């Protein structure tokens, strides 16, 4: 039986695949010199983003809206700071188009 959770996981997987493909083209278009560890850091950032979003909305769905909104608010701040640091790190190195 296909439940809403299975459908949600399927859609999330499809969208994550599209994000991975788009990230490859985005890095090439910007002329970023992506090494394996830069891809790994990007994947960890994306995985943490997904985890924090899922955790926040799970709290809200389980009847704990205060904890959910607090988790989402905190995670937005943390992910913006980490994303800015990641962008600075990705732009460092050879092959940057200016």
LINVENRA-V707703 format. One record per pair of residues at least 6 apart in sequence whose ideal C-beta (glycine too) atoms are under 6 Angstrom apart, sorted by sequence separation. I is the first residue (numbers start at 1). GAP is how many residues later the second one is. If there is no record, write none. Layout:
I_GAP ; I_GAP
This chain:
27_7 ; 59_8 ; 60_8 ; 59_9 ; 56_12 ; 59_12 ; 56_15 ; 55_16 ; 56_16 ; 52_23 ; 49_30 ; 45_41 ; 38_52 ; 32_58 ; 33_60 ; 33_61 ; 33_62 ; 31_64 ; 31_65 ; 31_66
